[in-house]
Amino acid sequence: MNRKEKIKIAVIDGMGGGLGSQIVTQLVEKLGDQVEIIALGTNAMATGRMMQSGAKRGATGENAIRVNIEKVDLIVGPLGIMMPNALMGEITPRMAEWIGLARGKKFLLPVIQPHFTLVGLQNAPMSDLINELILLIEGEVKNHGKEKEL
């Protein structure tokens, strides 16, 4: 990989875009010019909030996810982005499939819903989970391409 090429990160969110906007804000603060953040919202409100938080580009809806998901190195969002009909029905089965099959490494937050249980996870505040997520992404960005150089 050319060292001048920025790592592309897709942040995917729906509903009000609150989680995605928090993630974008922290990625911008911690990684700034090292990455290009692309907001992929399931609706215009989610995309708009992520854009206001600092994403460089944004697009909305099923086709936007289909077109852009293969162009990114990292995919970030709630676990529901890989579950058909999640986020109150905003994640279509095709979206979940495209995200799941995309080549980019996925960083997913375990947003707990009343209709399923994630076993083996500690109950932690979302702010702590987002901080851990950002640390993991920082490590990934720092080491990006190094495994190929060996």
N, CA, C and O atoms as a DFTB+ gen file, in Angstrom:
600 C
 N C O
     1  1       0.848      -1.186       0.000
     2  2       0.000       0.000       0.000
     3  2       0.882       1.234       0.000
     4  3       1.873       1.291       0.728
     5  1       0.540       2.195      -0.788
     6  2       1.235       3.472      -0.815
     7  2       1.001       4.167       0.518
     8  3      -0.142       4.341       0.940
     9  1       2.084       4.565       1.182
    10  2       1.972       5.180       2.514
    11  2       1.157       6.468       2.500
    12  3       0.618       6.853       3.537
    13  1       1.051       7.144       1.360
    14  2       0.284       8.386       1.296
    15  2      -1.212       8.121       1.164
    16  3      -2.023       9.023       1.374
    17  1      -1.579       6.899       0.819
    18  2      -2.981       6.547       0.655
    19  2      -3.636       6.400       2.028
    20  3      -3.152       5.652       2.877
    21  1      -4.717       7.104       2.235
    22  2      -5.419       7.063       3.518
    23  2      -6.229       5.784       3.647
    24  3      -6.740       5.251       2.662
    25  1      -6.335       5.309       4.858
    26  2      -7.182       4.171       5.154
    27  2      -8.625       4.665       5.122
    28  3      -8.964       5.667       5.751
    29  1      -9.459       3.957       4.388
    30  2     -10.867       4.334       4.261
    31  2     -11.691       3.555       5.285
    32  3     -11.642       2.327       5.351
    33  1     -12.446       4.306       6.075
    34  2     -13.287       3.716       7.106
    35  2     -14.738       4.074       6.828
    36  3     -15.094       5.251       6.762
    37  1     -15.576       3.049       6.663
    38  2     -17.017       3.269       6.544
    39  2     -17.627       3.160       7.930
    40  3     -17.456       2.150       8.614
    41  1     -18.333       4.195       8.340
    42  2     -19.115       4.141       9.577
    43  2     -20.567       4.021       9.136
    44  3     -21.098       4.889       8.443
    45  1     -21.195       2.929       9.553
    46  2     -22.565       2.644       9.139
    47  2     -23.478       2.778      10.351
    48  3     -23.212       2.205      11.408
    49  1     -24.553       3.538      10.187
    50  2     -25.520       3.700      11.265
    51  2     -26.876       4.031      10.671
    52  3     -26.991       4.385       9.497
    53  1     -27.884       3.910      11.492
    54  2     -29.242       4.216      11.069
    55  2     -29.977       4.938      12.167
    56  3     -29.374       5.556      13.044
    57  1     -31.287       4.850      12.105
    58  2     -32.163       5.501      13.070
    59  2     -31.775       6.978      13.186
    60  3     -31.844       7.696      12.189
    61  1     -31.369       7.456      14.363
    62  2     -31.016       8.869      14.512
    63  2     -29.568       9.190      14.227
    64  3     -29.194      10.362      14.170
    65  1     -28.740       8.168      14.045
    66  2     -27.327       8.398      13.745
    67  2     -26.478       8.781      14.943
    68  3     -25.326       9.183      14.776
    69  1     -27.019       8.666      16.146
    70  2     -26.293       9.077      17.342
    71  2     -25.025       8.283      17.603
    72  3     -23.983       8.858      17.921
    73  1     -25.107       6.970      17.469
    74  2     -23.937       6.134      17.693
    75  2     -22.873       6.422      16.634
    76  3     -21.700       6.601      16.963
    77  1     -23.276       6.465      15.380
    78  2     -22.332       6.746      14.297
    79  2     -21.665       8.093      14.452
    80  3     -20.471       8.227      14.184
    81  1     -22.419       9.103      14.882
    82  2     -21.822      10.436      15.044
    83  2     -20.799      10.449      16.172
    84  3     -19.784      11.138      16.070
    85  1     -21.045       9.697      17.251
    86  2     -20.056       9.595      18.331
    87  2     -18.773       8.923      17.838
    88  3     -17.669       9.352      18.171
    89  1     -18.930       7.880      17.052
    90  2     -17.772       7.168      16.512
    91  2     -16.983       8.082      15.585
    92  3     -15.760       8.170      15.695
    93  1     -17.668       8.758      14.680
    94  2     -16.995       9.665      13.737
    95  2     -16.238      10.754      14.490
    96  3     -15.083      11.034      14.170
    97  1     -16.867      11.364      15.474
    98  2     -16.219      12.425      16.250
    99  2     -14.901      11.940      16.844
   100  3     -13.881      12.620      16.738
   101  1     -14.924      10.774      17.463
   102  2     -13.704      10.267      18.098
   103  2     -12.657       9.838      17.076
   104  3     -11.462      10.030      17.304
   105  1     -13.081       9.262      15.959
   106  2     -12.108       8.901      14.915
   107  2     -11.410      10.143      14.376
   108  3     -10.198      10.135      14.161
   109  1     -12.172      11.205      14.161
   110  2     -11.596      12.461      13.665
   111  2     -10.600      13.017      14.686
   112  3      -9.506      13.450      14.323
   113  1     -10.987      13.001      15.966
   114  2     -10.098      13.517      17.022
   115  2      -8.811      12.718      17.134
   116  3      -7.735      13.297      17.291
   117  1      -8.905      11.406      17.057
   118  2      -7.745      10.537      17.303
   119  2      -6.895      10.283      16.065
   120  3      -5.675      10.154      16.170
   121  1      -7.530      10.209      14.884
   122  2      -6.795       9.801      13.686
   123  2      -6.718      10.863      12.593
   124  3      -5.902      10.755      11.677
   125  1      -7.552      11.874      12.683
   126  2      -7.504      13.011      11.779
   127  2      -7.211      12.688      10.330
   128  3      -7.986      12.001       9.664
   129  1      -6.077      13.192       9.843
   130  2      -5.719      13.071       8.428
   131  2      -5.195      11.701       8.021
   132  3      -4.910      11.478       6.844
   133  1      -5.062      10.781       8.970
   134  2      -4.580       9.443       8.625
   135  2      -5.647       8.599       7.941
   136  3      -5.338       7.608       7.278
   137  1      -6.910       8.999       8.108
   138  2      -8.004       8.198       7.589
   139  2      -8.989       9.060       6.809
   140  3      -9.051      10.278       6.975
   141  1      -9.752       8.394       5.959
   142  2     -10.879       9.032       5.278
   143  2     -12.132       8.342       5.787
   144  3     -12.305       7.137       5.606
   145  1     -12.998       9.104       6.420
   146  2     -14.211       8.540       7.006
   147  2     -15.378       8.767       6.057
   148  3     -15.648       9.888       5.627
   149  1     -16.067       7.667       5.741
   150  2     -17.216       7.705       4.857
   151  2     -18.447       7.318       5.670
   152  3     -18.521       6.209       6.199
   153  1     -19.400       8.219       5.770
   154  2     -20.640       7.966       6.512
   155  2     -21.629       7.272       5.580
   156  3     -22.000       7.811       4.537
   157  1     -22.046       6.077       5.967
   158  2     -23.062       5.357       5.214
   159  2     -24.269       5.183       6.130
   160  3     -24.271       4.345       7.032
   161  1     -25.279       5.983       5.880
   162  2     -26.479       5.947       6.703
   163  2     -27.587       5.164       6.049
   164  3     -27.706       5.125       4.824
   165  1     -28.399       4.537       6.885
   166  2     -29.573       3.862       6.341
   167  2     -30.693       4.859       6.087
   168  3     -31.692       4.533       5.445
   169  1     -30.522       6.087       6.599
   170  2     -31.481       7.162       6.348
   171  2     -30.724       8.484       6.335
   172  3     -29.582       8.558       6.787
   173  1     -31.363       9.519       5.820
   174  2     -30.702      10.813       5.657
   175  2     -30.305      11.447       6.987
   176  3     -29.277      12.120       7.067
   177  1     -31.110      11.240       8.036
   178  2     -30.770      11.825       9.334
   179  2     -29.462      11.239       9.866
   180  3     -28.602      11.976      10.348
   181  1     -29.311       9.924       9.779
   182  2     -28.088       9.277      10.267
   183  2     -26.876       9.759       9.469
   184  3     -25.837      10.078      10.047
   185  1     -27.008       9.811       8.161
   186  2     -25.901      10.295       7.326
   187  2     -25.561      11.733       7.677
   188  3     -24.387      12.076       7.818
   189  1     -26.581      12.583       7.819
   190  2     -26.360      13.992       8.138
   191  2     -25.639      14.191       9.454
   192  3     -24.729      15.016       9.542
   193  1     -26.031      13.448      10.483
   194  2     -25.371      13.584      11.787
   195  2     -23.909      13.152      11.717
   196  3     -23.045      13.781      12.327
   197  1     -23.632      12.085      10.976
   198  2     -22.239      11.641      10.843
   199  2     -21.418      12.640      10.040
   200  3     -20.235      12.836      10.315
   201  1     -22.039      13.272       9.049
   202  2     -21.341      14.303       8.264
   203  2     -21.044      15.512       9.148
   204  3     -19.951      16.074       9.078
   205  1     -21.998      15.912       9.970
   206  2     -21.788      17.036      10.888
   207  2     -20.684      16.742      11.890
   208  3     -20.037      17.661      12.393
   209  1     -20.466      15.463      12.180
   210  2     -19.439      15.065      13.143
   211  2     -18.049      14.970      12.526
   212  3     -17.067      14.754      13.236
   213  1     -17.959      15.133      11.191
   214  2     -16.642      15.183      10.576
   215  2     -16.343      14.184       9.479
   216  3     -15.231      14.175       8.951
   217  1     -17.310      13.333       9.114
   218  2     -17.063      12.421       7.993
   219  2     -16.800      13.234       6.728
   220  3     -17.444      14.258       6.499
   221  1     -15.858      12.779       5.912
   222  2     -15.488      13.524       4.704
   223  2     -16.514      13.370       3.584
   224  3     -16.759      14.304       2.820
   225  1     -17.106      12.191       3.496
   226  2     -18.126      11.937       2.482
   227  2     -19.249      11.146       3.110
   228  3     -19.064      10.504       4.144
   229  1     -20.408      11.190       2.491
   230  2     -21.529      10.444       3.020
   231  2     -22.518      10.084       1.939
   232  3     -22.640      10.779       0.930
   233  1     -23.224       8.989       2.159
   234  2     -24.263       8.555       1.239
   235  2     -25.304       7.784       2.044
   236  3     -25.028       7.291       3.138
   237  1     -26.499       7.695       1.481
   238  2     -27.629       7.150       2.221
   239  2     -28.314       6.028       1.464
   240  3     -28.507       6.110       0.251
   241  1     -28.680       4.982       2.186
   242  2     -29.551       3.952       1.660
   243  2     -28.861       2.692       1.185
   244  3     -27.636       2.574       1.186
   245  1     -29.713       1.746       0.776
   246  2     -29.251       0.417       0.375
   247  2     -28.255       0.466      -0.782
   248  3     -27.210      -0.182      -0.720
   249  1     -28.559       1.216      -1.825
   250  2     -27.659       1.240      -2.963
   251  2     -26.327       1.917      -2.609
   252  3     -25.278       1.516      -3.114
   253  1     -26.363       2.925      -1.758
   254  2     -25.122       3.588      -1.333
   255  2     -24.217       2.605      -0.602
   256  3     -23.000       2.617      -0.792
   257  1     -24.803       1.765       0.225
   258  2     -24.000       0.756       0.919
   259  2     -23.456      -0.248      -0.086
   260  3     -22.279      -0.601      -0.017
   261  1     -24.272      -0.715      -1.007
   262  2     -23.817      -1.678      -2.015
   263  2     -22.646      -1.134      -2.817
   264  3     -21.670      -1.848      -3.047
   265  1     -22.729       0.112      -3.241
   266  2     -21.708       0.706      -4.098
   267  2     -20.413       0.980      -3.335
   268  3     -19.326       0.795      -3.882
   269  1     -20.512       1.414      -2.088
   270  2     -19.331       1.873      -1.355
   271  2     -18.663       0.847      -0.458
   272  3     -17.495       1.020      -0.108
   273  1     -19.354      -0.207      -0.077
   274  2     -18.830      -1.112       0.939
   275  2     -17.556      -1.834       0.507
   276  3     -16.736      -2.174       1.359
   277  1     -17.372      -2.071      -0.752
   278  2     -16.156      -2.748      -1.230
   279  2     -14.984      -1.790      -1.430
   280  3     -13.885      -2.226      -1.772
   281  1     -15.201      -0.510      -1.224
   282  2     -14.148       0.486      -1.429
   283  2     -13.446       0.879      -0.136
   284  3     -12.577       1.751      -0.147
   285  1     -13.812       0.243       0.983
   286  2     -13.266       0.653       2.278
   287  2     -12.408      -0.451       2.881
   288  3     -12.564      -1.634       2.577
   289  1     -11.490      -0.016       3.754
   290  2     -10.598      -0.956       4.438
   291  2     -11.187      -1.457       5.749
   292  3     -10.988      -2.611       6.127
   293  1     -11.921      -0.571       6.450
   294  2     -12.516      -0.909       7.736
   295  2     -13.997      -0.547       7.725
   296  3     -14.397       0.456       7.133
   297  1     -14.807      -1.374       8.387
   298  2     -16.244      -1.148       8.484
   299  2     -16.588      -1.086       9.970
   300  3     -16.262      -2.001      10.727
   301  1     -17.249      -0.003      10.383
   302  2     -17.523       0.235      11.792
   303  2     -19.010       0.508      11.990
   304  3     -19.631       1.219      11.200
   305  1     -19.573      -0.061      13.049
   306  2     -20.968       0.209      13.361
   307  2     -21.481      -0.723      14.427
   308  3     -20.718      -1.513      14.981
   309  1     -22.763      -0.644      14.726
   310  2     -23.356      -1.571      15.687
   311  2     -23.461      -2.966      15.075
   312  3     -23.529      -3.111      13.854
   313  1     -23.474      -3.980      15.919
   314  2     -23.578      -5.364      15.468
   315  2     -24.752      -5.568      14.516
   316  3     -24.680      -6.385      13.598
   317  1     -25.812      -4.835      14.734
   318  2     -27.016      -4.972      13.925
   319  2     -26.830      -4.731      12.435
   320  3     -27.677      -5.145      11.645
   321  1     -25.751      -4.074      12.026
   322  2     -25.570      -3.836      10.587
   323  2     -25.341      -5.124       9.817
   324  3     -25.402      -5.133       8.587
   325  1     -25.077      -6.217      10.535
   326  2     -24.883      -7.505       9.876
   327  2     -26.071      -8.446      10.105
   328  3     -25.993      -9.638       9.805
   329  1     -27.158      -7.907      10.633
   330  2     -28.354      -8.711      10.913
   331  2     -29.523      -8.203      10.080
   332  3     -29.908      -7.040      10.203
   333  1     -30.092      -9.055       9.236
   334  2     -31.240      -8.624       8.442
   335  2     -32.366      -8.085       9.326
   336  3     -32.694      -8.670      10.358
   337  1     -32.938      -6.987       8.913
   338  2     -34.085      -6.348       9.557
   339  2     -33.762      -5.691      10.900
   340  3     -34.680      -5.311      11.627
   341  1     -32.495      -5.550      11.242
   342  2     -32.101      -4.887      12.484
   343  2     -32.274      -3.377      12.335
   344  3     -32.679      -2.887      11.281
   345  1     -31.965      -2.660      13.390
   346  2     -32.120      -1.210      13.464
   347  2     -33.552      -0.830      13.083
   348  3     -33.790       0.041      12.246
   349  1     -34.485      -1.514      13.727
   350  2     -35.923      -1.295      13.518
   351  2     -36.341      -1.482      12.061
   352  3     -37.246      -0.804      11.574
   353  1     -35.673      -2.410      11.372
   354  2     -36.013      -2.733       9.996
   355  2     -35.224      -1.972       8.954
   356  3     -35.429      -2.185       7.759
   357  1     -34.329      -1.090       9.368
   358  2     -33.572      -0.282       8.412
   359  2     -32.463      -1.064       7.699
   360  3     -32.019      -0.655       6.626
   361  1     -32.017      -2.168       8.271
   362  2     -31.002      -2.995       7.616
   363  2     -31.728      -4.068       6.816
   364  3     -32.319      -4.986       7.384
   365  1     -31.681      -3.946       5.516
   366  2     -32.340      -4.935       4.668
   367  2     -31.485      -6.203       4.628
   368  3     -30.291      -6.154       4.922
   369  1     -32.086      -7.328       4.268
   370  2     -31.292      -8.555       4.143
   371  2     -30.116      -8.386       3.170
   372  3     -29.038      -8.933       3.404
   373  1     -30.315      -7.647       2.099
   374  2     -29.214      -7.430       1.145
   375  2     -28.101      -6.595       1.759
   376  3     -26.925      -6.892       1.546
   377  1     -28.443      -5.556       2.517
   378  2     -27.422      -4.748       3.187
   379  2     -26.570      -5.623       4.102
   380  3     -25.341      -5.574       4.054
   381  1     -27.241      -6.432       4.945
   382  2     -26.527      -7.300       5.883
   383  2     -25.593      -8.249       5.135
   384  3     -24.464      -8.483       5.567
   385  1     -26.057      -8.787       4.028
   386  2     -25.224      -9.698       3.234
   387  2     -24.019      -8.968       2.642
   388  3     -22.896      -9.465       2.727
   389  1     -24.235      -7.800       2.047
   390  2     -23.122      -7.055       1.436
   391  2     -22.081      -6.670       2.482
   392  3     -20.878      -6.757       2.235
   393  1     -22.552      -6.244       3.649
   394  2     -21.619      -5.865       4.720
   395  2     -20.858      -7.092       5.200
   396  3     -19.642      -7.041       5.382
   397  1     -21.561      -8.177       5.403
   398  2     -20.922      -9.403       5.880
   399  2     -19.900      -9.967       4.919
   400  3     -18.888     -10.521       5.347
   401  1     -20.147      -9.837       3.629
   402  2     -19.241     -10.380       2.621
   403  2     -18.133      -9.409       2.208
   404  3     -17.194      -9.807       1.518
   405  1     -18.226      -8.166       2.613
   406  2     -17.231      -7.164       2.209
   407  2     -15.845      -7.544       2.727
   408  3     -15.717      -8.151       3.790
   409  1     -14.816      -7.184       1.973
   410  2     -13.436      -7.534       2.319
   411  2     -12.904      -6.765       3.518
   412  3     -11.991      -7.244       4.191
   413  1     -13.444      -5.597       3.803
   414  2     -12.953      -4.767       4.900
   415  2     -13.125      -5.431       6.256
   416  3     -14.089      -6.160       6.487
   417  1     -12.181      -5.171       7.144
   418  2     -12.250      -5.706       8.509
   419  2     -13.374      -4.998       9.255
   420  3     -13.507      -3.776       9.178
   421  1     -14.175      -5.765       9.973
   422  2     -15.329      -5.209      10.670
   423  2     -15.034      -4.987      12.150
   424  3     -14.470      -5.850      12.822
   425  1     -15.426      -3.814      12.644
   426  2     -15.357      -3.461      14.053
   427  2     -16.790      -3.165      14.486
   428  3     -17.350      -2.130      14.124
   429  1     -17.379      -4.068      15.256
   430  2     -18.796      -3.991      15.582
   431  2     -19.011      -3.788      17.071
   432  3     -18.378      -4.449      17.894
   433  1     -19.897      -2.883      17.411
   434  2     -20.250      -2.631      18.808
   435  2     -21.448      -3.495      19.184
   436  3     -22.428      -3.551      18.442
   437  1     -21.376      -4.175      20.340
   438  2     -22.471      -5.047      20.753
   439  2     -23.611      -4.261      21.386
   440  3     -23.760      -4.231      22.608
   441  1     -24.398      -3.637      20.551
   442  2     -25.558      -2.908      21.049
   443  2     -26.614      -3.956      21.413
   444  3     -27.121      -4.672      20.549
   445  1     -26.927      -4.029      22.683
   446  2     -27.818      -5.067      23.191
   447  2     -29.278      -4.679      22.926
   448  3     -29.700      -3.551      23.179
   449  1     -30.023      -5.646      22.412
   450  2     -31.447      -5.475      22.152
   451  2     -32.218      -6.469      23.015
   452  3     -31.697      -7.532      23.352
   453  1     -33.441      -6.135      23.368
   454  2     -34.194      -7.025      24.267
   455  2     -34.519      -8.390      23.664
   456  3     -34.801      -9.328      24.409
   457  1     -34.488      -8.529      22.346
   458  2     -34.890      -9.783      21.722
   459  2     -33.735     -10.752      21.456
   460  3     -33.960     -11.816      20.880
   461  1     -32.492     -10.410      21.865
   462  2     -31.410     -11.384      21.780
   463  2     -30.386     -11.111      22.882
   464  3     -30.321     -10.019      23.446
   465  1     -29.598     -12.133      23.164
   466  2     -28.582     -12.047      24.208
   467  2     -27.228     -12.385      23.617
   468  3     -27.084     -13.396      22.931
   469  1     -26.246     -11.560      23.873
   470  2     -24.872     -11.836      23.457
   471  2     -24.150     -12.432      24.661
   472  3     -23.981     -11.767      25.683
   473  1     -23.737     -13.654      24.541
   474  2     -23.119     -14.372      25.641
   475  2     -21.629     -14.050      25.695
   476  3     -20.972     -13.930      24.661
   477  1     -21.106     -13.911      26.910
   478  2     -19.676     -13.711      27.084
   479  2     -19.235     -12.261      27.086
   480  3     -18.038     -11.981      27.134
   481  1     -20.166     -11.347      27.036
   482  2     -19.825      -9.930      27.053
   483  2     -20.161      -9.327      28.409
   484  3     -21.164      -9.667      29.037
   485  1     -19.302      -8.434      28.831
   486  2     -19.584      -7.712      30.059
   487  2     -20.523      -6.560      29.740
   488  3     -20.435      -5.949      28.675
   489  1     -21.408      -6.274      30.658
   490  2     -22.302      -5.136      30.487
   491  2     -21.503      -3.871      30.797
   492  3     -21.151      -3.632      31.952
   493  1     -21.219      -3.072      29.792
   494  2     -20.412      -1.858      29.962
   495  2     -21.132      -0.685      29.322
   496  3     -21.901      -0.868      28.379
   497  1     -20.893       0.515      29.823
   498  2     -21.491       1.701      29.212
   499  2     -21.018       1.874      27.760
   500  3     -19.881       1.547      27.420
   501  1     -21.912       2.392      26.920
   502  2     -21.574       2.574      25.509
   503  2     -20.335       3.448      25.341
   504  3     -19.536       3.206      24.436
   505  1     -20.158       4.460      26.192
   506  2     -18.975       5.326      26.075
   507  2     -17.689       4.521      26.257
   508  3     -16.702       4.775      25.568
   509  1     -17.690       3.549      27.178
   510  2     -16.512       2.692      27.361
   511  2     -16.281       1.816      26.138
   512  3     -15.142       1.619      25.714
   513  1     -17.362       1.292      25.573
   514  2     -17.242       0.453      24.377
   515  2     -16.709       1.259      23.190
   516  3     -15.890       0.759      22.419
   517  1     -17.166       2.491      23.042
   518  2     -16.683       3.336      21.946
   519  2     -15.205       3.647      22.149
   520  3     -14.439       3.631      21.185
   521  1     -14.786       3.931      23.385
   522  2     -13.361       4.176      23.650
   523  2     -12.520       2.959      23.281
   524  3     -11.457       3.101      22.678
   525  1     -12.983       1.775      23.634
   526  2     -12.261       0.544      23.276
   527  2     -12.219       0.368      21.767
   528  3     -11.186      -0.007      21.213
   529  1     -13.337       0.638      21.099
   530  2     -13.401       0.565      19.642
   531  2     -12.365       1.478      19.002
   532  3     -11.654       1.057      18.089
   533  1     -12.268       2.709      19.463
   534  2     -11.331       3.676      18.884
   535  2      -9.895       3.200      19.088
   536  3      -9.075       3.327      18.180
   537  1      -9.577       2.656      20.257
   538  2      -8.227       2.130      20.511
   539  2      -7.888       0.989      19.550
   540  3      -6.775       0.923      19.029
   541  1      -8.845       0.096      19.318
   542  2      -8.616      -1.006      18.379
   543  2      -8.397      -0.492      16.956
   544  3      -7.530      -0.991      16.239
   545  1      -9.178       0.498      16.556
   546  2      -9.024       1.052      15.208
   547  2      -7.693       1.790      15.089
   548  3      -7.033       1.699      14.054
   549  1      -7.289       2.520      16.130
   550  2      -5.987       3.187      16.118
   551  2      -4.865       2.165      15.897
   552  3      -3.951       2.410      15.109
   553  1      -4.931       1.038      16.581
   554  2      -3.933      -0.016      16.399
   555  2      -3.954      -0.573      14.991
   556  3      -2.903      -0.837      14.407
   557  1      -5.136      -0.753      14.448
   558  2      -5.268      -1.257      13.074
   559  2      -4.669      -0.281      12.071
   560  3      -3.968      -0.690      11.146
   561  1      -4.944       1.011      12.251
   562  2      -4.409       2.031      11.346
   563  2      -2.882       2.079      11.453
   564  3      -2.187       2.171      10.442
   565  1      -2.376       2.016      12.664
   566  2      -0.929       2.057      12.890
   567  2      -0.234       0.882      12.209
   568  3       0.851       1.042      11.650
   569  1      -0.852      -0.298      12.252
   570  2      -0.234      -1.503      11.706
   571  2      -0.658      -1.828      10.290
   572  3      -0.211      -2.828       9.729
   573  1      -1.512      -1.007       9.700
   574  2      -2.043      -1.296       8.362
   575  2      -0.907      -1.416       7.348
   576  3      -0.080      -0.515       7.210
   577  1      -0.883      -2.526       6.657
   578  2       0.118      -2.756       5.612
   579  2       1.387      -3.401       6.114
   580  3       2.156      -3.922       5.306
   581  1       1.642      -3.391       7.411
   582  2       2.884      -3.971       7.945
   583  2       2.940      -5.484       7.751
   584  3       4.008      -6.036       7.485
   585  1       1.788      -6.161       7.883
   586  2       1.801      -7.613       7.710
   587  2       2.137      -7.990       6.276
   588  3       2.658      -9.079       6.035
   589  1       1.854      -7.121       5.329
   590  2       2.160      -7.397       3.922
   591  2       3.638      -7.180       3.626
   592  3       4.180      -7.760       2.685
   593  1       4.296      -6.333       4.439
   594  2       5.701      -6.011       4.191
   595  2       6.642      -7.129       4.613
   596  3       7.774      -7.186       4.134
   597  1       6.199      -8.023       5.503
   598  2       7.072      -9.076       6.031
   599  2       7.440     -10.085       5.010
   600  3       8.170     -11.030       5.311
